[in-house]
Amino acid sequence: MTDELLVVRAQLGERAALAELVARWRLPVWTYVRRMLDAERADDVTQEIWLAVIRGLPRLREPGRFAPWLFTIARRSVTDRLRGQYAREHEAVHEALAAGDMTVDDPVDAAVDRAELVSLLSGLPMPEREILVLFYLQDLSVEDCAQICEIPTGTVKSRLNRARRLLRAHLEEKGYRP
């Protein structure tokens, strides 16, 4: 059964169709979120995504576009979580500095230390990592990636190109030769 048919059936209130959609897309959504966030936050954000999907499914006008719609929700949820984390960290640093409780380490050193602990993929800049995950790991088209990220297709192509170059350079630094 196609996603489009499952969406229509779920919109008509058929619980089994909704369960099938969730079962079919649960792992791809979690994998996308996990590649964008750490493991602790991935489960929470994935649950938020499925709640948003269940709430929004009745309003989905193009059932055949379920995958791009789903990953648009996922992207927004990841972005919201990252923005919230950044705002909390930023506020905590400023409060600690104002109170004189903290010295500021070199942010470049912190980034290098963190990069040594994470996978190659998570070492990429967020825009390039996001496009790689959507295009290669979720098998979405350039056009779908553009719709999800709300950018032109040319930007998707240039981010893919830059991400490939960055990956190649990183692998060469580690001693791998093409």
Disulfide bonds with the S-S distance in Angstrom:
none
